């Protein structure tokens, strides 16, 4: 393996460390790019689901309906939970 020495004044271990670090960063960026490319449909689907849930939580009508459903469920299950 031949190393380019752009700065011959630098010690060899510094040049070697720089070379290894640049190879690691290059490999990591390729892996991350591959992971994002493979999982992009999942990111889009779950991003859409999370956005939909956030929208529903911010919608006053949905929030009222959810609160009513929770109150109704709690009233029905209060005997089992012994909350009355």
Secondary structure, DSSP 8 states (H G I E B T S, - for coil): -----S-TTS-HHHHHHHHHHHHHHHHHHHHHHHHHHHHHHHHHHHHHHHHHHHHHHH-HHHHHHHHHHHHHHHHHHHHHHT--
